[in-house]
Amino acid sequence: MNLDKALQAFIEESRELLLAMEDALLTLETAPGDADAINAVFRAMHTIKGTAGLFAFDRIVSFTHVAESVMDRVRAGEVAVDDRLIALLLACKDHLATLLDGVAAGEETLAPDQATVGAD
């Protein structure tokens, strides 16, 4: 298997998943209990995390793990979907897009300001 092709497939699939995540989050703005939308957000994070792990993109894995855990709690009914959560998850999507752009550009490390985004 050509690693470059696999990496490109990861980047493309992750970008598609982020678009699907955004669509699902916009659905949740008007239908906060929409199980399909909730599952779509969870699935996007879960898939990106798992595939990033195959490439040892530890920062992406760590970041998506947190978002995935939040969505798991939403799915369990422990956390309610509200405007604050949607805004937070949209910001997570944007940060992941930035991390993917770095991977696509061949950047092995993050700029200092990017390395700490989302750490709180």
N, C-alpha and C positions, 0 to 999 in steps of 0.2 A: 504494500500500500504506500502510495506517495504521501509523505507527511505534509507537504505543501498543499496538496489538494484537500487533505483532511482538515487542515487548518482553515483553508478558505471556506470549506463546507460549514465548519463550526461558526465562523464569523457570519456567513450569510444566514444560517439557520437562527443564530442568536438575534440578529437584527430583525428577522421575521417574527421571532417570538416576542421581541420588545414591542413591535408594532401591534401584535395581537394583544399583548398585555395592556398597552395604551387604550386600545378599543374596548377591552373588557373594563378597564377602570372608568372610562367615560360612560359605559353602560351602568356601572355601579353608582354613578352620580344621581341617576334618576331611578334606579332600581337596586337599592343597596342589599337586598336579599337575593339577588339573582345568583343561584347556585352555579349555573354554567359560567358566568363571568368570574365568580370567585375562584372556581376551579381552573379557569384559563390563566388567571394571574398566578396561582400556585404552580400550575404546570410549567409556565414559562420560567419561573425562578428555579424550579426543580430540574428542568432539562438543561438550562444554562449551567447551573451548578455542577451537575453530573458530567457534562461534556467538558467543561473547563477543567475539571479534576483530571480528566484523561491527559490533558496537555500540561498539567501542573501549574495552571494559572491560579495560584493560591489566593491572590487578592480578590479575584472574581469569585472563587469558591467561598471565601469567608464572607464577602459582602452579600452574595446571593443567599447564603445559608441563613443569615439574619432575616432577610425579607421573606424567604420561604417559611421560616419558623413563625413569623407573624401571620402569614396567610394560613398556616396550619391551625393556628389558634382561632382565626376567623372561621375557618371551616368547622371547627369544633364548637362554635358558638361562644367562645370565651372573649372574643374581641369583636366589637360592632364596627361595621363599615360606616364611616361618617366622612365629612368633608376633609377633616384633618388627616385621616388615614389615607384617603385618596390622594391628597396633595403630597404626602410623604412618599407614597408608592410611585407617584409620577416623578418625583425627584430621584428616587432610586433608579427608575428606568433611565432617566437622563444620565445619571452617574455611570450606570452600566454601559450605556452607549459610548460614553467617553472612554471607559476602560477598553471596550472593544475597538474603538478607533485607534487606541494605542497599540493593541495587539496587531491590528491590520497594518499599522505603520512600522511594525517590527521593533517597537519600543519594549525593552526588557524590564525597565523599571519605570516607576511613576515619578512625576514631578513631586517635590515635597508637599505642595498644597493638595495634590490629588491623593497622596498616600494616606492622609488622615481624614478625608471626607467620609462621613458616615460612621466614623469610629465611635461617636458618642451614643 
